Every structure is written in structure tokens, then in C-alpha cells.
Amino acid sequence: MNVIKSARYLEDYKVFVEFTSGESGQIDLRDTVFKFAAATEIRDQKNFREFYLDGWPTIAWKCGFDLSPETLYELMTGRGPSWACRPAPQMAGV
């Protein structure tokens, strides 16, 4: 499982995230922020840039909106985490 090692604000709705796997990159969260009503408060860029890493850790804001490490990883890489991409085990006799 990928864990967020660090995250920092870049500009607009962009953040730079580094995972414990060593992978890192820029993520543009504009579409995500404007998609969910729970993110209304962080549409103001002044509020958006005030995110923090919570206890999971994942990116979170004071308004209660957060994004899972898996979601951030998928947005950054365009692919899901390896544990989520494994084929389902075959059931015997089916």
C-alpha cells in the first residue's frame, strides 16, 4: 500500500505529492474540487492551499474534505495502486 510521505502546494489547484514507494509528481485537483459539494469551501484558492496531512496520512482540509492516498495515486499516475489492480482469485469448481 502506498502511503503519502509528503505533500506541498504548488499553484492554482495543484499539489506535489511524494509516496513512500518513491513515486512522486504533480496532481491537478481542480476537477475534483469543483466536482464535490463537500469541497465548496476549498474552491477559494486561499483555503485550498491550507491542506495538511492527517493521521492516515492523506491530504485533508479544515472543512472536512479529504482525498484518499489511493485516489491521489491514481490521479498522479493514471493507474490504480497495485493491490487494487490484481485479478480476483479463481474459485474452485466454478
C-alpha positions as CSV (number, residue, x, y, z in Angstrom):
1,M,0.0,0.0,0.0
2,N,1.3,3.4,-0.9
3,V,1.5,5.9,1.9
4,I,1.9,9.7,1.4
5,K,5.3,10.7,2.6
6,S,4.9,14.5,1.9
7,A,2.7,16.9,0.0
8,R,3.1,20.6,-0.8
9,Y,1.1,23.3,-2.6
10,L,2.4,24.4,-6.0
11,E,-0.1,26.8,-7.6
12,D,-3.8,27.1,-8.5
13,Y,-5.2,23.7,-7.5
14,K,-2.0,21.8,-8.0
15,V,-0.1,19.9,-5.3
16,F,3.1,17.9,-5.4
17,V,2.8,14.5,-3.6
18,E,5.6,12.0,-2.7
19,F,4.7,8.4,-1.8
20,T,6.7,6.0,0.3
21,S,7.2,3.9,-2.9
22,G,9.5,6.6,-4.1
23,E,7.0,7.8,-6.8
24,S,6.1,11.5,-6.8
25,G,4.5,14.0,-9.0
26,Q,2.2,16.9,-9.6
27,I,-1.6,16.4,-9.2
28,D,-4.1,19.0,-10.5
29,L,-7.1,18.8,-8.2
30,R,-9.2,21.4,-10.0
31,D,-11.8,19.0,-11.4
32,T,-12.1,17.1,-8.1
33,V,-12.6,20.3,-6.1
34,F,-15.3,21.5,-8.4
35,K,-17.0,18.1,-8.6
36,F,-17.9,17.6,-5.0
37,A,-20.2,19.9,-2.9
38,A,-18.2,19.0,0.2
39,A,-15.2,20.8,-1.4
40,T,-17.1,24.1,-1.9
41,E,-15.0,25.9,0.8
42,I,-11.7,25.0,-0.8
43,R,-12.7,26.4,-4.2
44,D,-11.3,29.6,-2.8
45,Q,-7.5,29.0,-3.5
46,K,-6.6,30.7,-0.2
47,N,-8.4,27.9,1.6
48,F,-7.3,25.2,-0.9
49,R,-3.6,25.8,-0.1
50,E,-4.2,25.3,3.6
51,F,-4.3,21.5,3.4
52,Y,-2.5,19.2,5.8
53,L,-1.6,15.5,6.1
54,D,-4.0,13.9,8.6
55,G,-3.5,10.7,10.6
56,W,-3.9,8.3,7.7
57,P,-1.9,10.2,6.3
58,T,-3.8,11.8,3.4
59,I,-4.5,15.3,2.2
60,A,-7.2,17.0,4.2
61,W,-8.7,20.4,4.8
62,K,-10.3,22.1,7.8
63,C,-13.8,21.9,6.1
64,G,-13.6,18.1,6.4
65,F,-12.9,17.3,2.7
66,D,-10.1,14.8,2.1
67,L,-8.7,12.5,-0.6
68,S,-7.5,9.0,0.0
69,P,-3.9,8.1,-0.9
70,E,-5.3,5.6,-3.5
71,T,-7.3,8.4,-5.2
72,L,-4.3,10.7,-5.2
73,Y,-2.0,8.0,-6.6
74,E,-4.5,7.2,-9.4
75,L,-4.8,10.9,-10.3
76,M,-1.0,11.2,-10.3
77,T,-0.1,8.1,-12.3
78,G,-3.3,7.3,-14.3
79,R,-3.4,3.8,-12.8
80,G,-4.7,2.4,-9.6
81,P,-2.5,1.1,-6.8
82,S,-1.0,-2.4,-7.5
83,W,-3.1,-4.1,-4.7
84,A,-6.3,-2.8,-6.4
85,C,-5.3,-3.9,-9.8
86,R,-4.7,-7.6,-9.1
87,P,-7.1,-10.1,-10.8
88,A,-9.6,-11.6,-8.5
89,P,-8.7,-15.2,-7.3
90,Q,-10.4,-18.0,-9.2
91,M,-12.9,-20.0,-7.1
92,A,-12.5,-23.8,-7.3
93,G,-15.3,-25.6,-9.1
94,V,-16.9,-22.5,-10.6
